[in-house]
């Protein structure tokens, strides 16, 4: 990644990168609703992880060929750290896929409130600035999420057993993972972090597939959907990493919180799920706060 000195330009790039990332992930997440996901989700995750490894290496070879060799030039303790980070993020992916395959999208993505709080806490511990403007942004986001979550409480009650808690567990995992991912990018480099953490995700996917061997590989829809999912998520993850690099942990966590709007919209278009006017609030907040963050830099 090339150094940029202008704070306004950095935040503008971070907003643009994360916005595009959210749109790509919005489409990619709908692909986890494939019929076979109800019976053999581990095969979907494994296939997706293998394909992501291929796309990430191909993208690195095209965009930063020198970084491809550097990603494997250091096999030391830092390599284990990056693999462990990838496994941790992969755990969030597994729990996310288990919830999104059956729960309404509006419930799944409200784990983002915990993502926001955990990420802001980690960012503060790392010494990132929490300006009055950012505090206002965070407070508005939390207030909006709590209000909508309260109105949807009936849906939560109807969810079975531990399933209702999965989105919040995912929020805690990813709220911790992405700040650590941002640290890793600054410490070990963008491309090395991207490649090594995806190997960690693949290791977890292989382990899950070995523990649960049911299912079949001749599911054409699985191959087609995971091919598309892997491309979209690879590009989305790279853009999210770029947003972390340019904007920092706290700005990234604020922007990521708007995945509620993007994903609820995507699932409404794809599956006809309910979309209420209250979610327009997120669109208004996103545009206004993104402008405020850039202007306030």
N, C-alpha and C positions, 0 to 999 in steps of 0.2 A: 504494500500500500504506500502511496506517495504522500509525503508530508504536506499539509495545508495549514497555513498560519491564520487565516481569517476565521474568527469564531462564528460569524454570521454564515459564511459559506459552509463551515463544518456542520452547523445545525441544519441548514437547508438540505445538504446532502443526506444527513441522517434521517430527516423527515421523509425525503423522497425515497430513500432506500427501504425504510421500514414500511412505508405505505405500500410500495410495490410488493414487498415481502408478504404483507398481510393479505393482499389480493391473491397472490399465488397460493398461499397456504389455505385461503378460503376455498378455492377450487379443489386443491389437493385433499383437504379434509373430507369433502363429500365422497371421495372415492373409497373411504373406509366403510361405507355402507353397502359394500358388495354382498350378495347373498351368502357366499362361502364364509364370510367373517363370523357368522353365528356359530359355525361348526369348527373351523380350523384357522383361527386368527393368527396363530404362530407362523403359518406358512406365508401368509400375506406379509407379515412383518419381516420375515427372513428374505423373501423374494425382493421386497422393496429395499432392504438394506444392502443386498448384493448389488442391485442395480445402481443405488446411490454411490457406492464405492466406484463403480465403473464411470459414472458421469462426473464425479468429483475429480478423478484422475484425468479424465479427458479434458475437462474444463481447465484444470491447472496446467496441463501440457500445452494447451492453446494460449492461455492468457499469461502464464508465468512459468515457462518451461524450466528455468533455472531453479525454481522453488520446488519442483517435483523431486529432484534428486536430493535437495536439502532436507526434505521431509523425512527421508530415510537415512540421512547422513549421520544422525545422532541417535544412537540406541543406548540411552542412559536412563537415569531415574526420571527425568522429565518426560520421557516417552511413556513410562508407566503412569505418570500423573495424568497425561492427556488421554491415555486409554481408559483410566479409571473415571475421568470426567465424562468420556463418551458413554461408558456403561451406565453411569448415573443418569445422563440425559436419555439413554435408551430405556431405562426403567420408566421414566416419565412418558415416553412414547408408547410403551406397552400398556400402561394404565390408561392413557388417553384413548387408545384404540378400543380397549375393552368398554369404555364408557360411551364413546361416540357411536359405536355400532348399534346401540339401542336407545340411549337416553335422548330426550329432546335437546337440540343444539343450544337453546337458550339456557339450559341448566348446565350443560357441559362446560361452557366457556365462562361461566361466572366464577370459576376457580381463579380467574384473573385478578380478583380483588386481593387474594393472598399473594399472588405473583407480584403485584404492585408493592405491597407492604414489605415483603421479604426483600425484594430487589432494592427498594429505597433504603432499607436498613443496611444492607450490604454495601450499597454505594456510599452511604454516609460513613460507614466504618473505613472505607477506602479513601476517605478524605474528599469526596466529590462535593461540590457546592450545592446546597439546598437553599436557593434564593427564595425571597418572599413570593415571587411569581410562581416558582415551581411548587411551593407549599400550597398556594391557591389552587393550582392545577390538580394536585394530588387530592386535596380536600373535595373539590368538585367531583372528581371521578369516583371517589369512595362514596360520597353522598348519593350520587346517581345510581351506583351499583347496589347500595344497601336498600334504597327505595324500591328499585325494580325487583331485587331479590325477595323483599318482603311481600310484594304483590304476587310473586310466583311461588309462595310458600306451599300452596296446595299441591303443586306439581312435585315438590320435593318430598312431601309426606307420602305420595303415592308410589315413589320409587322403592324397590325391594332391597331390604337388607343393607349390606355395606356399599352397594352400588351408589347410593346417594352421596357417599363421602369421597368417591374417587376423584371428582373434579377438584376438590379442595386439596387432596393429596398431590395431584398433578400440579396445582398452583404453587404449592410449597416447593416441590422438586424443581420446577422450571424457574421459579422465582429465585432459587439458589443457583441453579445451573447457568443461566445466562449471564449473571454477574461474573461468575467464575470463568465462563467462556470468554468474556471480555478481558479479564485479567490475563488469561492464557494467550490471547491474541497479542497483547502488548508485550508479554514476556517471551513468547516462543515464536511469534510471527503468525501472520494471518493464514497462509496456505498450509503451514505445518499443523496448526491447530485444527483447521478444517478437515484435513485428511486424517489425522490421528484420532480425532474424536469420532469420526464416522467408522473407523475400525473398531472402536469401543462399542458403538451401537451394534455393529455386525456380530461381535463376540457375544453380546447379550442375546441377540436374536437367534444365534446358533444354539446357545444354551437352552433357550426356551423351546426351540424346535426339537432338541434331543430329549427334553423332559416330556414333551407332549407330541407324539409321533402320528397322531391320527390325521386324516385328511388325504387329499390327492393333489397331484401336480398337473393333471390334465384339465384344469379349470381355465378355459380360455379367457373368461371375463377377469379372472384374477390376474393373469399375465398382462392383459391389456390395461386394466386399471392401475396395477402397480408400476407398469412402465411409465404411464403418465404421472402417477403420484411421485415416483422417484425423481423425474425430471423437474417437476414443479417444486418439490421440497428441497432438492439440491440447490436450485437457484435461489429459493426463498431463504434457505439457511445461510448461503453466502451473502445475500443482501442484508440479512439480520446481523451477521458478523460485521459487515461494513458499517451498519448503523451504530453498533457498539463502539467500533473503532473511532468513528467521527463524532458521535454525540455523547458517549459515556453511558454508564449503567443506568442512572436515574432517568435521563431523557429516553433511553431505549425502553425502560419499563413503563413509562408514561404512554409512549406511542403504542407499545404492544397491547396495552389495555383495551384498545379499540378493536381488538379481534372479535369482541362480542358483536359489534355492528356488522363487520365484514362477514363473519361466519353465519350469523343468523340470517343475513340476506342471502348468502350462498345456499344455505339449506332450504330456505323458502323457495328459491328459484328451482332448485333441483328436486326437492321432495314435497313441496307444497306445505311446509310447516308454517305455523302461524307467525305473522309479522305484525306487531302492534306499533301504533304511532309513537309509543314511548321510546322506541329505539332510534327514532329520528333525533332525539336529544343527543345521542352519541355522535351522530354525524355533525350536528351543529357544534358540539363541544370539540370534536376533533379538528375541524377547520379553524375554529376560533383560537383554540389553544396551540395548535401547530404554528399559526401566524404569530401568536403572542410569544411563544418560545423563541422563534427566530428573531422577531423584532426586539425582544428583551435581551438578546445576546450582545 
